[in-house]
Amino acid sequence: MLSGRTGEVIEATEAAGFQECTVIQGKGIGHKHKRFLRFEVAPMREILMVIVEESKYMKVSQSIYTKLGMDQEGKGIVFAEPLDQVAGLVGQLED
């Protein structure tokens, strides 16, 4: 099940014209964990990966930034990582 914030990011990428993304589940370790019955509870995180042409990155990142109000602290991180090689996206990318 996806969190509400993840759904908002997906909506933002769709608004920018991209219909597909990959969601990865993970645990946050940057903050102190909460305790419940002597057990530490690590916050769960969802990481979304979207492959877009370099020329369209600003449109997608701005859509996410606006939708999630990322001008406030703790709203998430958006970053770009260039890909040298990608396989399996035949017919899906223009560049």
CORGI-V404857 format. One record per backbone hydrogen bond with DSSP energy under -0.5 kcal/mol. NH is the residue of the N-H (numbers start at 1). CO is the residue of the C=O. E is the energy in kcal/mol with one decimal. If there is no record, write none. Layout:
((NH	CO	E) (NH	CO	E))
This chain:
((7	3	-1.9) (8	4	-1.8) (9	5	-2.1) (10	6	-2.5) (11	7	-2.4) (12	8	-2.1) (13	9	-2.4) (14	10	-2.4) (15	11	-2.4) (16	12	-1.2) (17	14	-1.7) (18	13	-2.6) (19	17	-0.5) (22	49	-2.5) (24	47	-2.9) (26	45	-2.5) (28	43	-3.4) (34	41	-1.3) (36	39	-2.8) (39	36	-1.6) (41	34	-3.7) (42	40	-0.6) (45	26	-3.3) (47	24	-3.0) (48	46	-0.5) (49	22	-2.8) (52	50	-0.6) (56	53	-2.0) (57	53	-0.6) (57	54	-1.1) (60	56	-1.9) (61	57	-3.1) (62	58	-2.3) (63	59	-1.7) (64	60	-2.2) (65	61	-2.8) (66	62	-2.4) (67	63	-2.4) (68	64	-2.4) (69	65	-0.6) (69	66	-0.8) (70	65	-2.2) (72	69	-1.4) (75	72	-0.9) (84	82	-0.5) (92	89	-2.4) (93	89	-0.8))
